[in-house]
């Protein structure tokens, strides 16, 4: 089989997968609303990406490198944003409520 077809398929699938994740990243970055995301799932995705990197980066450079790098970066960003949002929420909950302040 000619290698052009697999590389073309890999390139197209990379564009499709990246295009499907970008709206989620944009919304999470813009709104900082991450309560609907599971921290456990995001942590597992990052662990899986780290382990899978051993395999992917042993392959010759190609579309799979781009796709995997995108997954690594987007999962790491989501983990960072999720942990930061939880820290801010926790810090806000630790503050005592103002007494006598009308809302």
Secondary structure, 3 states (H helix, E strand, C coil): CCHHHHHHHHHHHHHHHHHHHHHHHHHHHHHCCCCCCCHHHHHHHHHHHHHHHHHHCCCCCCHHHHHHHHHHHHHHHHHHHHHHHHHHHHHHHHCCCCCCCCC
